[in-house]
Amino acid sequence: MRPIRLLILLLAIALALVLALLRPIQGRAERSPLKMRILEAPVAKLAPPPRRLMSEPASTGRLAFGHRIVSYARHLLGIRYSWGGTSPRTGFDCSGLVRYVYAHFGISLPHSSWADLGRGHRVSRRWLQPGDIVFFAGASHVGIYAGSGRFIDAPHSGAVVRITTMRGWYGASYYGARRLPAS
């Protein structure tokens, strides 16, 4: 009877390994060594982004738009979290905050982090700029990148809109980012 139990245990372990290989854990798939080599090899050959000319004013372009997004979002710090919330009066949930900030600049977004993931252009974590929309935990959480490895979000019940670092849980559950064009 013991060999049968051992065989069943080995089959269960083998099945678990096969399933793990076929369907990696969300958020960790991007960091697999094979995928890293495939994705980063072409990027390493690309030239760095062009530097701003000294004669070009700092207030022009996409970067300035992103800084305006972040500046406006900073005015909302301290507003309480409210599931389904979409305004400073009612409070914000994560996608409600992002939607509210971008609406101020004439950009309409759905009230869904998963739907937001289909907007704009995909951005590598390496090239994040202020104002980019960042996603975590399989796109179940969203925020606005503020620069220097920080983002603005409405995290959960009992919390307020805050600036958070992209380390710890957020670093490990980072899912992706999107850049929306200035309207």
PyMOL commands that set and color helices and strands:
alter all, ss='L'
color gray80, all
select helices_A, chain A and resi 2-22+29-31+33-45+61-74+94-104+113-116+125-127+168-172
alter helices_A, ss='H'
color red, helices_A
select strands_A, chain A and resi 86-87+91-92+121-122+133-136+141-147+150-153+162-165+174-179
alter strands_A, ss='S'
color yellow, strands_A
deselect
rebuild
show_as cartoon
